[in-house]
């Protein structure tokens, strides 16, 4: 599904990173990843024969999900009308294949495919590298590796670009236990991005983020320029809780640092809970209280207006795993190569 309109025409990206960084601190992240690293060491010592997939399922998550969940409804005439009606309620069809019919709490509803399954679908025959920015201990990369399998991964380099030393070391430990994955850990900072490790990349490169940009108040827009200039073809997928940024009132209040406005919103977070507005405002309130990101969607918008990207898919607030205040939105972008 290709967008042909400006996806987020609201605010201009901030050209210079903030002099006093906010968001989650490096120390806080490092402490969390060190705990994971300790668990990895414990598991490897106690269960040396277990495969990577077992570690993922036990340590954090292994959520690849079902492939093509709409196949059943597309191919069976008896169930087609019901499935079509359920998807039609959210203006979707079987061809969408991101949402699918479901039953939740005794009511017909819809669910969405696993983010990992979606990212697997972005891998092409000419993909030579998969990169996660803000990768932590690379749990998402390792899930992709498990899903794609060792045979397909023979020609793919996996790159975890991470802010903390602890996250990098934990990932390298787990990769070494697998012994087969072509894994590389890199130091990476959204405020001072460096993707020089991709300068020799050929073919197609899949770059993604998953709830890491959220933790940086202002990322450097130059990251998009760097990706645009790579010799390889680049797909960029953001899975971030930034859907609230599309609302001009909420993003303006955040940029104005209007604390009293958000304090008042917080008092309402359990009222009218089935309204779309409450969900949007709650997400903005959560972002405010943690000093989370405020410039991702504006950077996407600017890159779109400058014809550096095309928007393949955009899904606002499609799911919330673990925290309903912090729902994921998906932005699937393809970089348009500069004219030779």
Secondary structure by P-SEA (a helix, b strand, c coil): cccccccccccccccccccccccccaaaaaaaaaaaaaaaaaaaaacccccaaaaaaaccccccccccccccccccccaaaaaaaaaaaaccccccccbbbbbcccccccccccaaaaaaaaccccccbbbbcccccaaaaaaaaaaacccccccbbbbbbcccaaaaaaaaaaaaaacccbbbbbbbbccccccccccccccbbbbbcccccccccccccaaaaaaaacccbbbbbbbccccccccaaaaaaaaacaaaaaaaaaaacccccccaaaaaaaaaaaaaaacccccaaaaaaaaaaacccccccccccccccccccbbbbbbbbbbbcccc
